[in-house]
Amino acid sequence: MSETASSRRVVLVVAAHPDDEALGCGGTLARHTAAGDEVHLLFIAEGVTARDPICDMPARAPAIDSRKAMARQASKALGGYPPRFLNLPDNRLDGVELLNIVKSVEAVIAEVHPEVIYTNHANDLNIDHCIAHQAVLTACRPLQGSSVRAIYSFETLSSTEWEPAGKGRMFQPTRFVDISPHIDAKRAAIAAYDEEMRVFPHPRSPEAIEALWRVRGAQSGLQAAEAFVVIREIH
């Protein structure tokens, strides 16, 4: 990870929904920006209409706009650029042609030229997370001249840990990032999504979120950490 402005890198988060980034890699993004790195965020689905009997995005426009405002506030708390939104239907990405999603991700990659990409875990319970991951891998085919040197997947509480063991490869971290100095920034990003928080013992409660970064820290000899699966790392 970049530690000085002279080694400044461009980072892109491709997340299924606004709030995935705060939960999964908020402290790491704050560490990136504190080191002088440039952090961009791309959200694929709107994150609202899955709770409705039918998907009526025009009718839910105020709630979708509110969710976007939360994402902007969270990005500001982490020191990132204003997010980009594809505005695809929440938890219905399996009804969208994957190629269309891939091309949208490719367009952002061509625009910002990221060296590092963070995305959802491949085998989460949430279908949108799985498709976001697949879109990133397809958009980041290891071709000559690609700017992408590293891809990491993060865990998202109430999805990653709920995936049954027999369905696919469970989240087994191979990279730990020390976020001890950046806890306040992560808390601020999570607070931006206050409407999405639940009462403990729900995994998306503030207590459970903090417990996870404490456990990941204990696993790696740190006060607080975020954990990732290394998808690709080119040195």
N, C-alpha and C positions, 0 to 999 in steps of 0.2 A: 504494500500500500504506500502511496505517495506520502512523504513526510515533509517535503520542502517545496516551495514555489517553483524552484528550478526543475523539479521532476513532475510538474503539474500534469495531471491526466484528465481525460474526459470520461465521465461515467454516465451510463444510461441504465435506468431501471425500467424494465418492461413488466408491468404488473397487470393482473386481470382486473383488479378493482381498486379504487381509491380507499385506502387504509391498509392494504396489503404491505405497502412499502414501509409504513410507520411500524407495523407489527414485526415484519420480517427483517428489515435492515435499516431502521431509522437511526440507530446509534452509529452504524458503519457509515451511512451517508453523511452524518454530522462530522465524523472523523475525516472523511474525504474532503469536505468543504473547509474544515479547520486547517487542513494541510495545503489548501490552495487549489484543490481539484475542482473541476467543473461538473456539476451534477444535474442531469436532465431526467425527467420522468415522463413515461408514456403509459396511460391507462387505457385498456382495451374495452372493457365493458363499463356501463354507467353505474352499476352497483346498487340499484334501487328497485327495479321493477320485478325482481324475482319474488318479492313478498306479495305480489298482487295475483289475483286469480287469472288474469290475462295480461299480456304485455301491451300496455297503452302508454308509450313514451310521451306523446304530446300531452296527455292528461296529467302525467307525472313530471312535467317540465319544471315546476317550481322545486320539487324535491331533488331532481337531478342537478339543477343549478346550485342548490344548497350543498349537495355533495361535492360538486366541483369547487365551491368556495372553501370547503373544508380542506380539500386537497391542496389548494393554493396556500392556505394558512399553514398547513403542515410542511409544505415545501419551503416556505419562508422560514419556519422554525429551524429547519435543518440546513438552511443556507443554499438551497437549490434554486434552479431556474423555475419560472412558472410552468406548470405541467401541460402536457398535450393530452387530448382526449379523442379516442376514436368513436365514442358514443354508441357502441354496439350493445345489443340487449343483454341484460344481466342474467347469468346462469343459463343462457341459451346460445352460447357460442358454438355448440355442436350443431346448430342449425344454420351456421354461417360457413360459406366455403372457406376452407383453411387457406387457400391461395390468396384470397382477398385480404385476410389478416396478415399473412406473410408479406405481401406487397406493401401494406401500410407500415409494418415494422421496418422493412427494407428502406422505405423512403425516409424515415427518421434517422436510421443509421447512416444513410448517404448524406443527410443534412448535417449531423453533429459529429460524425466520425469517432464514435466511442472506442476507447481501448478496453474498458471494463464494462460488462453487462451483468446485472442482477435480475433474476426472474423467479417466478414461482417454481415450487418443486413439481417434478414430473408426475408423481402418483398421489396427489392430494385427492381428498374426497370430492372437492368442488371441481366440476367439469371445466369451468372457465380457467382454473389454475393449470390444469393439464394441457389445455389448448394453448394458453399463453406460452407455456414452456416449449411446446412443439413448434409454435410459430417462431420463437427465438432461434431454436436449433436450425430450423429450415432457412431462416433469413441470414443466419451466421455460418453458412457452409464455409469450411476452411479453404477458401480460394486465395490464390496469390494476390497480394495487394490489399487484403482485408485489413481494416483498422483494428478489428477485435482481437485482443490478445488473451482475454480471460472471460469466462462465463461461470457464474456461481448461481446456485439456486438456494432460496431461503425457505424457512418454515413459517407457516401462517397458522396461528392458534385457531382452533375450532374447525380446522380442515386437514392440516398435515397429520396431526396426531389421531384423528378420527378415521383415517384410512385403514381398512382391515389388513392384517398382515398377509393374508393369502392372495390379495388382489394384485399386488405389484410390489416393487422394491420400496420399502419404507425409508423414511428420512434417516440417513446415517451420516452425520456430519464428518467432514474431512478437513474442515478449515474453521478456526475460531478467531474472531476479531475482538480485541480488547476495546470495549466501549466505556470503560470506567470513567474517563474524563467527560463523556458526552451523554451521560444519563439525563441531565436536565433537558437537553435538546430532544432526546427521544420522548421523554415525558410530555414535552410541549407539543410534539407532533401527534402523539396519541390523544392528547387533550383536544386537539383540533377536531377529532372525530368523536367527540363526547357523546353524540347521539347514537353511535354504534356500540358504546360500552354497555356492559351488562353487570349484574350483581354477582359477586363471588358466591359459589364456586364456578360460575361460568368461565370458560377459558379466555373469553374476551373481557374479563374484568381487570381493572388496574392491578389487583393483587396477583392474579394469575400471570399477567404479562411480566410483572417484576420478578415473580418466582422463576419464570423461564430464563430470564437473563442472569439471574443469580445461579441457577443450576448450571447453565452453560459456562458461566464463569468458574464455578467450582470444578467442572470437568477439565478445565484448562489452566487451573492455578491462578485465576484472576478474580477480581471483585465482581466484574460484570462482563459478559461477552454475548455476542451473537454468533450463531453457528450456520455453516453453509456446506453444501455439497459442491465439490469442485467438478464442474462439467468440462472445462477446458482451461489450461494454463500454458501459455507459451512464453518461455524465457529466452 
